Amino acid sequence: MPNVGRWPKFIRAIRDGQRVLVTDGQVILKPGTKSGKAFARKVYLYVADVENVEADDSSLRFRVKATR
């Protein structure tokens, strides 16, 4: 994942900015995609300050410090 598509740009922005947008949504079926699923975002909830950003081939992890 860290070296695929848009992920390097997103991961770098999270590491540099130390913030993420927390959203709410649902997983929907999307035939024809690699996983067969997609995420339908419903609403943006808040901005969270993060630290300890880590990414590997299958996941992105970070610790939430505080919300705004």
ABEGO torsion letter per residue (X at the ends): XAABEAAAAAAAAAAAAGBBBBBBBBBBBBBGBAAGBBBBBABBABBBBBBGBBBBAABBBBBBABBX
